[in-house]
């Protein structure tokens, strides 16, 4: 399945618009990861633990969106938008990623 952020694809024609599809992922960030990430933030550098969690959440959200599109009979999702949010704070922070787009049939 083709997944793109563009709303128009050069050389492709949308023969049918099937509607909005979306996927969400909310992952809890472990308290130990939070602790070590905060230390890394103080001394500088990248937080590999958070980067890994964000990638994982993005993949889950896109997979859910793609599955929903396939159920509708789509062969592509266009105009995909990814949103990232943190929920909570302190040792109870969670990462949320949502993916949404338009399921279409390319002719």
Secondary structure, 3 states (H helix, E strand, C coil): CEECCCCCCCCCCEEEEEEEEEEEEEEECCHHHHHHHHHHHHHCCCCHHHHHHHHHHHHHHHHHHHHHHHHHCCCEEEEEEEEEEEECCHHHCEEEEEEEEEEEEEC
